[in-house]
C-alpha cells in the first residue's frame, strides 16, 4: 500500500491552490478570533499599550536630556 508523492490532499492544499492574491481565508480568521475571544480584555490592553508606546517613543530623547 505505498502511496506516491503528492497523493495526499488536505484542506490546506486546496485553500492555497484556490487562494487569490490578497484574499483572506475566513476559516483561519474565524478560528483565530475564537482563540482570542476569551482574552479580548488582555488583547485590547496590549494594543493600547503598543499604540501609546509608539506615540511616546519619539518624545523619549528630548525628555531624557540633562541640563
Secondary structure, 3 states (H helix, E strand, C coil): CCCCCCCCCCHHHHHHHHCCCCCCCHHHHHHHHHHHHHHHHHHHHHHHHHHHHHHHHCCHHHHCCCC
